[in-house]
Amino acid sequence: MYKIKRALENYQINFPLEQYAPLDKILFLDIETTGLSASNSQLYMIGLAYYEGDSWYIEQRMTQRRTEERDLLIWLSDVLPHYTHIIHFNGNRFDIPYLLEKAGEHFISLSFDAYEGIDIYKRIHPFKDFLVLPNCRQKTIEQFLGINRVDKYTGGELIQIYKAYEASQNESMLELLLQHNFDDMKGMLDITPVLAYSDLCNTAVQVTRVEMQKNKTVDGHNDYELLMTLKFPTAIPKKIFAHYDGNYITVTGNKALLKVPIFQTDLKFFYSNYKDYYYIPLMDAAYHKSVSAELDASLRVQASAANCYTQKSGMFLKQYDVLVEPFFKADYKDTVTFFEITEETKQNRDLFSNYCSHILKTIMSNNKY
């Protein structure tokens, strides 16, 4: 079996991996195989990256003949217990199931159940359209972040090269195989900052400033918007400007400015127990039967779900899921709701933090920047 361990001199990952676990408890993993099906192909290389002392290392082990596949798996099973977190790229769908099936073939005890898995592919795929990525391949993300690699081959292209190497033990072929896996491992370390885009939607947002801004329209009316300055625990690697449905956000590093329209209008609050209400057409409102039963029958009708409401004038913020209650609508069938800006809500920083996260998720899931 061929073995090589290389230190990445003065290398730092521009992402706070410490939020997951101590650096020396995190293991990066990638495998090379001669096919996608474990039952019909061979595992010929495992690449690992880990933090040791004060440096990052990439260690590779490669079989030089088919009979060494079992030794490769035993090596991995001996290494894994030293770690608590495993980071991989699409490993949930390929690397891990492949390794488990191969371990079963060789009667080797191997399990990933005790480890916290971080699949970079799975974390970033929901934001593919938002980031305008044609696909979520690792090389595509590397290009998005401006990362260049030496290796120009795909894993599939190297299958025949490995088979030729196994027969010839040719040194130049060995270098090609090692370089590809090394660049996959180094590339995985380099693209780790892309996880910050996922963190935008999955970590707490700190609202550092909130202000209401009034703008004059061309016809002399007042338009209002809420400006919120935000801070995130993790900096994104590339600036974002995005918008959706009148909501605008700019994110630079770990700071953002979010602009949300305020609606100064009349909206309806709908009562759910409409059978207990009468609708009064002249008032365009519903009243509980305990106070409206004595009205002349010609002035009232049994309320329905669609007209069992009272109206409220005020300033409102739009929400795309029910985040804040009580909520208001323009029409009963509307799916988008609103909540009122009151003196109480103005002082509620937690509410605005949750609302900012809600709007950010909505923008990121509905638009490209």
SULTA-V783922 format. One record per helix or strand. SS is the DSSP state (alpha for helix, beta for strand). FROM is the first residue (numbers start at 1). TO is the last residue. Records with the same first field share a line. If there is no record, write none. Layout:
SS = FROM-TO / FROM-TO
This chain:
beta = 2-8 / 26-33 / 43-52 / 55-62 / 85-88 / 116-119 / 206-216 / 222-231 / 240-244 / 247-252 / 255-270 / 277-280 / 285-288 / 301-302 / 309-319 / 328-329 / 337-340
alpha = 17-19 / 23-25 / 38-40 / 66-80 / 95-105 / 120-125 / 138-144 / 158-168 / 171-202 / 274-276 / 289-292 / 297-299 / 343-346 / 349-366
